Amino acid sequence: QVQLAESGGGLVQVGGSLRLSCAASGSILSFNAMGWYRQAPGKQRELVARIFRSGTTNYADSVKGRFTISRDNAKKTVYLQMNSLKPEDTAVYYCNADRFVEDLWGQGTQVTVSS
Protein backbone atom coordinates (compact mmCIF):
# COMPACT_ATOMS: atom_id res chain seq x y z
CA GLN A 1 0.00 0.00 0.00
CA VAL A 2 1.41 3.37 -1.05
CA GLN A 3 1.64 5.90 1.75
CA LEU A 4 1.76 9.67 1.53
CA ALA A 5 3.79 11.91 3.80
CA GLU A 6 3.41 15.68 3.85
CA SER A 7 6.03 18.15 5.00
CA GLY A 8 6.77 21.85 4.81
CA GLY A 9 4.02 23.31 6.94
CA GLY A 10 4.65 25.87 9.62
CA LEU A 11 4.04 29.38 10.87
CA VAL A 12 4.41 32.26 8.42
CA GLN A 13 3.45 35.92 8.39
CA VAL A 14 0.88 37.42 6.07
CA GLY A 15 2.32 37.80 2.59
CA GLY A 16 4.88 35.10 3.14
CA SER A 17 5.49 31.84 1.29
CA LEU A 18 5.68 28.16 2.07
CA ARG A 19 6.25 25.09 -0.05
CA LEU A 20 4.52 21.88 0.93
CA SER A 21 5.79 18.52 -0.24
CA CYS A 22 3.98 15.21 -0.46
CA ALA A 23 6.24 12.20 -0.85
CA ALA A 24 4.75 8.89 -1.91
CA SER A 25 6.27 5.60 -0.83
CA GLY A 26 5.62 4.15 -4.28
CA SER A 27 5.20 5.23 -7.88
CA ILE A 28 2.66 7.94 -8.62
CA LEU A 29 2.63 7.40 -12.37
CA SER A 30 -0.56 5.38 -12.36
CA PHE A 31 -2.55 7.78 -10.19
CA ASN A 32 -5.41 9.60 -11.89
CA ALA A 33 -4.55 12.73 -9.97
CA MET A 34 -2.83 14.06 -6.90
CA GLY A 35 -3.96 17.03 -4.97
CA TRP A 36 -3.95 19.16 -1.88
CA TYR A 37 -6.94 19.70 0.34
CA ARG A 38 -7.25 21.77 3.49
CA GLN A 39 -9.45 21.86 6.52
CA ALA A 40 -9.77 24.82 8.83
CA PRO A 41 -11.26 24.48 12.32
CA GLY A 42 -15.01 24.11 12.16
CA LYS A 43 -15.04 23.87 8.38
CA GLN A 44 -15.29 21.09 5.85
CA ARG A 45 -12.28 19.81 3.99
CA GLU A 46 -11.94 21.59 0.66
CA LEU A 47 -9.96 21.11 -2.50
CA VAL A 48 -7.06 23.52 -2.89
CA ALA A 49 -5.32 22.27 -6.01
CA ARG A 50 -5.08 19.15 -8.10
CA ILE A 51 -2.81 17.89 -10.83
CA PHE A 52 -3.87 15.11 -13.18
CA ARG A 53 -1.71 12.46 -14.77
CA SER A 54 -1.88 14.47 -17.99
CA GLY A 55 -0.40 17.47 -16.22
CA THR A 56 -3.65 19.40 -16.21
CA THR A 57 -4.16 21.41 -13.06
CA ASN A 58 -7.08 23.03 -11.33
CA TYR A 59 -7.30 25.33 -8.35
CA ALA A 60 -9.81 26.64 -5.91
CA ASP A 61 -10.81 30.20 -6.82
CA SER A 62 -9.49 31.42 -3.48
CA VAL A 63 -5.91 30.39 -4.30
CA LYS A 64 -5.68 31.04 -8.05
CA GLY A 65 -2.69 33.17 -8.88
CA ARG A 66 -1.10 32.55 -5.48
CA PHE A 67 -0.61 28.78 -5.26
CA THR A 68 1.06 26.46 -7.74
CA ILE A 69 0.89 22.68 -7.75
CA SER A 70 3.57 20.60 -9.44
CA ARG A 71 4.82 17.05 -9.49
CA ASP A 72 8.13 15.27 -9.90
CA ASN A 73 7.40 11.72 -10.98
CA ALA A 74 10.98 10.59 -10.55
CA LYS A 75 10.98 11.76 -6.94
CA LYS A 76 7.40 10.51 -6.41
CA THR A 77 6.60 13.90 -4.93
CA VAL A 78 3.94 16.55 -5.38
CA TYR A 79 4.52 20.12 -4.32
CA LEU A 80 2.33 23.06 -3.41
CA GLN A 81 4.04 26.42 -3.64
CA MET A 82 2.04 28.92 -1.64
CA ASN A 83 2.75 32.63 -2.06
CA SER A 84 1.07 35.76 -0.75
CA LEU A 85 -0.37 33.82 2.14
CA LYS A 86 -3.40 35.17 3.97
CA PRO A 87 -4.81 34.43 7.42
CA GLU A 88 -7.68 32.56 5.77
CA ASP A 89 -5.17 30.07 4.36
CA THR A 90 -4.62 28.79 7.89
CA ALA A 91 -5.60 25.12 7.96
CA VAL A 92 -4.35 21.58 8.05
CA TYR A 93 -3.26 20.69 4.54
CA TYR A 94 -3.70 17.13 3.35
CA CYS A 95 -2.16 15.39 0.38
CA ASN A 96 -4.49 13.21 -1.66
CA ALA A 97 -3.94 10.58 -4.33
CA ASP A 98 -6.81 9.57 -6.59
CA ARG A 99 -6.24 5.97 -7.63
CA PHE A 100 -9.55 5.69 -9.50
CA VAL A 101 -11.08 3.11 -7.16
CA GLU A 102 -9.80 4.58 -3.92
CA ASP A 103 -8.33 7.70 -2.42
CA LEU A 104 -5.18 7.83 -0.35
CA TRP A 105 -4.57 10.52 2.26
CA GLY A 106 -1.57 11.79 4.13
CA GLN A 107 -1.61 12.65 7.80
CA GLY A 108 -1.75 16.39 7.19
CA THR A 109 0.53 19.32 7.89
CA GLN A 110 -0.44 22.49 9.73
CA VAL A 111 -0.12 25.85 8.01
CA THR A 112 -0.66 28.92 10.16
CA VAL A 113 -0.60 32.42 8.72
CA SER A 114 -0.27 35.11 11.34
CA SER A 115 -1.22 38.74 10.98
C-alpha angles and dihedrals in degrees: 000000000000114000129203125216123190126203139165102068123132147117118314136166124247110284093024131121138237133179119213121201129200115196119194122210090220141026118308096193095100096048116112090219144338125214152164124245129180137203124198122197111285093007136101122257110266137193114255103174139340136194122200128213088257090058094252113143136198132188140196110257090241093063103035111128092016106060129051126193121203139163138214108201094189091056092039088229137130121201136202114200108199119194133173091024120201132200089252089063088070108119146105107281119213129196116223134194120198108209094175096246097040143016125231122207135196124222094257135244126233120239117189122183113195127201 
